[in-house]
Amino acid sequence: MGERLGDADLVRAAFREECLRLGEVLATLDPKDLARPTGCVPWTVAELLAHVRTGAGRLIDMLAAPAPHGALVDAAGYFGAAKFTTEVDAARIESARAEAARIEAARIEAARIEAARVGDGRVEGGGERFGSEGTRRGVGLGEGFDRAWRAALAAVEANPPDRVVRTRHGDAMTVTEFLRTRVVEVGVHGLDLAAALDRPPWLTTAASRVIADLLTAGRFLPAELGWDRLTLIAKVTGRMPCSPAEQAALARVGLPLLAFGR
């Protein structure tokens, strides 16, 4: 885990693969799955997915804006604890809840129109999946997520990797460094979704490499930890607890102090 992953192609590939994997999972979900609680309190699965969808598509508008000037922040700097204040967390929680509610209202309205068209009177269509044809097509979280990440990736690929963008926190970052944070968002929240859905983690190899490299700053971990990348990511981001001995081992390595929401 000591290699540095600075190549823009690797980061783009990790984003693409992790989004594709999450999209495969979304195609299997039903309304009961979406109502499940998550470890990212107070979000349900639907609300967490709305948050991930928004985050995956952020670069669309960022790249449409003029390139800013100023000192650059890298991905580790983006996750600095000072940014994620109580006010920032509250705002992003409410934003995701509102987006999930909007999507669900649109889905129900589309279902009502479709049911009226075919004359069978059904609105909810409880057995349908997000990946199926019919009333969910084009208004569900799965389709919205797919459109968002694909449009963001297309915008990234249309720009040089050192193109500078401005984040919502006011930081100037290269598009590659900001995309690295999107790999973290989709990959780590994928762990949260897997736990909420009682499924094994689906983190891709490409995403796990990018995330682990960011968390360790390219440093090798003590051999006595015996962690694979998935365990490293889960423990350092707080998805799994660290024992006192593990915390001491991490302190000796001097990992960067990053802040990750739940």
C-alpha positions as CSV (number, residue, x, y, z in Angstrom):
1,M,0.0,0.0,0.0
2,G,3.0,2.3,-0.2
3,E,2.7,3.3,-3.9
4,R,1.5,6.8,-4.8
5,L,-1.4,6.9,-7.1
6,G,-1.0,10.3,-8.8
7,D,-1.9,9.2,-12.3
8,A,-5.2,10.8,-13.5
9,D,-6.1,7.7,-15.5
10,L,-6.0,5.6,-12.4
11,V,-8.3,7.9,-10.5
12,R,-10.7,8.2,-13.4
13,A,-10.8,4.4,-13.7
14,A,-11.4,4.0,-10.0
15,F,-14.3,6.4,-10.1
16,R,-15.8,4.7,-13.2
17,E,-15.5,1.2,-11.7
18,E,-16.9,2.1,-8.3
19,C,-19.9,3.9,-9.8
20,L,-20.6,1.0,-12.2
21,R,-20.5,-1.4,-9.2
22,L,-22.9,0.8,-7.2
23,G,-25.2,1.1,-10.2
24,E,-25.4,-2.7,-10.3
25,V,-26.5,-2.8,-6.7
26,L,-29.1,-0.1,-7.2
27,A,-30.7,-2.2,-10.0
28,T,-31.5,-4.8,-7.3
29,L,-33.2,-2.6,-4.7
30,D,-36.8,-2.3,-3.9
31,P,-38.8,0.3,-1.9
32,K,-38.3,-1.6,1.3
33,D,-34.5,-1.5,0.9
34,L,-34.6,2.2,0.4
35,A,-36.4,2.7,3.7
36,R,-33.8,0.9,5.8
37,P,-31.8,3.0,8.3
38,T,-28.1,3.5,7.8
39,G,-25.1,4.1,10.0
40,C,-25.0,7.7,8.6
41,V,-27.7,8.8,11.0
42,P,-30.4,10.1,10.4
43,W,-30.3,9.1,6.7
44,T,-32.2,6.1,5.3
45,V,-30.7,4.2,2.4
46,A,-32.7,6.4,0.0
47,E,-31.3,9.6,1.6
48,L,-27.8,8.4,1.7
49,L,-28.1,7.5,-2.0
50,A,-29.3,11.0,-2.8
51,H,-26.2,12.4,-1.0
52,V,-24.0,10.1,-3.1
53,R,-25.7,11.0,-6.3
54,T,-25.2,14.7,-5.6
55,G,-21.6,14.2,-4.7
56,A,-20.9,12.1,-7.8
57,G,-22.2,14.8,-10.0
58,R,-20.6,17.9,-8.4
59,L,-17.9,18.3,-11.0
60,I,-20.4,19.0,-13.8
61,D,-21.1,22.5,-12.5
62,M,-17.6,23.0,-11.1
63,L,-16.1,22.4,-14.5
64,A,-18.7,24.7,-16.2
65,A,-17.4,27.6,-14.0
66,P,-14.3,29.6,-14.8
67,A,-11.0,28.2,-13.3
68,P,-10.2,29.9,-10.0
69,H,-6.8,31.2,-8.9
70,G,-5.1,30.7,-5.6
71,A,-3.2,28.1,-3.6
72,L,-4.2,24.5,-4.4
73,V,-5.6,22.0,-1.9
74,D,-5.1,18.3,-2.3
75,A,-7.5,15.5,-1.5
76,A,-6.2,15.1,2.0
77,G,-6.6,18.8,2.6
78,Y,-10.2,18.7,1.4
79,F,-11.0,16.2,4.2
80,G,-9.6,18.5,6.8
81,A,-11.6,18.4,10.0
82,A,-12.2,22.2,10.1
83,K,-14.5,22.1,7.1
84,F,-17.0,19.6,8.4
85,T,-18.5,21.8,11.1
86,T,-21.9,21.2,12.7
87,E,-23.5,23.7,10.4
88,V,-22.0,22.0,7.3
89,D,-23.1,18.6,8.4
90,A,-26.6,19.8,9.1
91,A,-26.9,21.4,5.7
92,R,-25.8,18.3,3.8
93,I,-28.1,16.1,5.9
94,E,-31.1,18.2,5.0
95,S,-30.1,18.6,1.4
96,A,-30.0,14.8,0.9
97,R,-33.3,14.3,2.7
98,A,-35.0,16.9,0.5
99,E,-33.4,15.4,-2.7
100,A,-34.6,11.9,-1.8
101,A,-38.1,13.2,-1.1
102,R,-38.2,15.1,-4.4
103,I,-37.1,11.9,-6.3
104,E,-39.7,9.8,-4.5
105,A,-42.5,12.2,-5.2
106,A,-41.5,12.3,-8.9
107,R,-41.4,8.5,-9.0
108,I,-44.9,8.2,-7.4
109,E,-46.3,10.7,-9.8
110,A,-44.8,8.9,-12.8
111,A,-46.2,5.6,-11.4
112,R,-49.7,7.2,-11.1
113,I,-49.6,8.5,-14.7
114,E,-48.4,5.1,-16.0
115,A,-51.0,3.2,-14.0
116,A,-53.7,5.5,-15.4
117,R,-52.4,5.0,-18.9
118,V,-52.5,1.2,-18.7
119,G,-55.8,1.3,-16.8
120,D,-55.0,-1.1,-14.0
121,G,-55.1,1.4,-11.1
122,R,-51.7,0.5,-9.6
123,V,-49.5,3.3,-8.1
124,E,-46.7,1.7,-6.1
125,G,-45.9,-1.3,-8.2
126,G,-44.2,-2.8,-5.1
127,G,-42.3,-5.6,-6.8
128,E,-40.5,-3.5,-9.3
129,R,-36.8,-3.0,-9.2
130,F,-34.9,0.2,-10.0
131,G,-33.3,-1.3,-13.0
132,S,-36.5,-2.5,-14.6
133,E,-38.4,-0.9,-17.4
134,G,-41.6,1.0,-16.5
135,T,-42.7,3.6,-14.0
136,R,-39.3,3.9,-12.2
137,R,-37.3,4.5,-15.4
138,G,-35.9,8.0,-15.5
139,V,-37.0,9.1,-12.1
140,G,-35.5,6.7,-9.6
141,L,-32.3,7.1,-7.7
142,G,-30.5,4.5,-9.8
143,E,-31.1,6.3,-13.0
144,G,-30.3,9.7,-11.5
145,F,-27.1,8.4,-10.1
146,D,-26.1,6.9,-13.4
147,R,-26.7,10.1,-15.3
148,A,-24.9,12.2,-12.7
149,W,-21.6,10.2,-12.5
150,R,-21.5,9.6,-16.3
151,A,-22.0,13.3,-17.0
152,A,-19.3,14.2,-14.4
153,L,-16.8,11.8,-15.9
154,A,-17.5,13.1,-19.4
155,A,-16.8,16.6,-18.1
156,V,-13.6,15.4,-16.5
157,E,-12.4,13.7,-19.6
158,A,-13.0,16.8,-21.7
159,N,-10.6,18.8,-19.5
160,P,-6.9,18.4,-18.8
161,P,-6.1,16.6,-15.5
162,D,-4.5,19.8,-14.0
163,R,-7.6,21.9,-14.7
164,V,-8.4,23.8,-11.5
165,V,-11.9,23.9,-9.9
166,R,-13.5,25.6,-6.9
167,T,-15.1,23.4,-4.3
168,R,-18.2,24.3,-2.3
169,H,-15.9,24.9,0.7
170,G,-14.0,27.5,-1.4
171,D,-10.9,25.5,-2.0
172,A,-9.1,25.5,-5.3
173,M,-8.2,21.9,-6.4
174,T,-7.1,20.2,-9.6
175,V,-9.8,18.2,-11.2
176,T,-7.9,15.0,-10.5
177,E,-7.5,15.7,-6.8
178,F,-11.2,16.5,-6.5
179,L,-12.2,13.4,-8.4
180,R,-10.1,11.5,-5.9
181,T,-12.4,12.7,-3.2
182,R,-15.4,11.5,-5.2
183,V,-13.8,8.0,-5.3
184,V,-13.7,8.2,-1.5
185,E,-17.4,9.4,-1.3
186,V,-18.7,6.6,-3.5
187,G,-16.5,3.9,-2.1
188,V,-16.8,4.7,1.6
189,H,-20.5,5.3,1.5
190,G,-20.7,2.1,-0.5
191,L,-19.5,0.4,2.7
192,D,-22.3,2.2,4.6
193,L,-24.9,1.0,2.1
194,A,-23.6,-2.5,2.2
195,A,-23.9,-2.6,6.0
196,A,-27.4,-1.1,5.8
197,L,-28.5,-3.7,3.2
198,D,-26.9,-6.6,5.0
199,R,-24.8,-7.3,2.0
200,P,-21.0,-8.0,1.7
201,P,-18.9,-5.0,0.8
202,W,-18.6,-4.4,-2.9
203,L,-15.7,-2.0,-2.9
204,T,-13.7,-2.4,-6.2
205,T,-10.0,-3.1,-6.2
206,A,-9.3,0.2,-8.1
207,A,-11.2,2.3,-5.6
208,S,-9.7,0.6,-2.6
209,R,-6.2,1.4,-4.0
210,V,-7.0,5.1,-4.4
211,I,-8.7,5.4,-1.0
212,A,-6.0,3.5,0.9
213,D,-3.3,5.5,-0.7
214,L,-5.0,8.7,0.4
215,L,-5.6,7.4,4.0
216,T,-2.0,6.3,4.4
217,A,-0.3,9.2,2.5
218,G,1.6,6.4,0.7
219,R,3.1,5.1,3.9
220,F,3.4,1.4,4.8
221,L,1.4,0.2,7.8
222,P,3.0,-1.9,10.6
223,A,3.0,-5.5,9.6
224,E,1.5,-6.5,12.9
225,L,-1.8,-4.9,12.0
226,G,-2.3,-7.5,9.2
227,W,-5.0,-5.4,7.5
228,D,-6.1,-5.7,3.9
229,R,-7.2,-2.6,2.1
230,L,-10.9,-3.1,3.0
231,T,-10.1,-3.4,6.7
232,L,-7.8,-0.4,6.6
233,I,-10.5,1.8,5.0
234,A,-13.2,0.6,7.3
235,K,-11.1,1.3,10.4
236,V,-9.5,4.5,9.5
237,T,-12.8,6.0,8.4
238,G,-14.6,4.9,11.5
239,R,-16.7,2.1,9.9
240,M,-15.0,-0.4,12.1
241,P,-13.6,0.2,15.6
242,C,-9.9,0.2,16.3
243,S,-8.5,-1.5,19.4
244,P,-6.1,0.5,21.6
245,A,-3.2,-1.5,20.2
246,E,-4.3,-0.7,16.6
247,Q,-4.7,3.0,17.5
248,A,-1.2,3.1,19.0
249,A,0.2,1.4,15.8
250,L,-1.5,4.0,13.6
251,A,-0.1,6.8,15.8
252,R,3.4,5.6,15.4
253,V,3.0,5.7,11.6
254,G,1.8,9.3,11.8
255,L,-1.2,9.0,9.4
256,P,-2.8,12.3,8.3
257,L,-5.8,13.3,10.4
258,L,-8.7,13.4,8.0
259,A,-12.4,13.9,8.7
260,F,-15.1,11.6,7.2
261,G,-18.8,11.9,7.8
262,R,-21.0,9.0,8.8
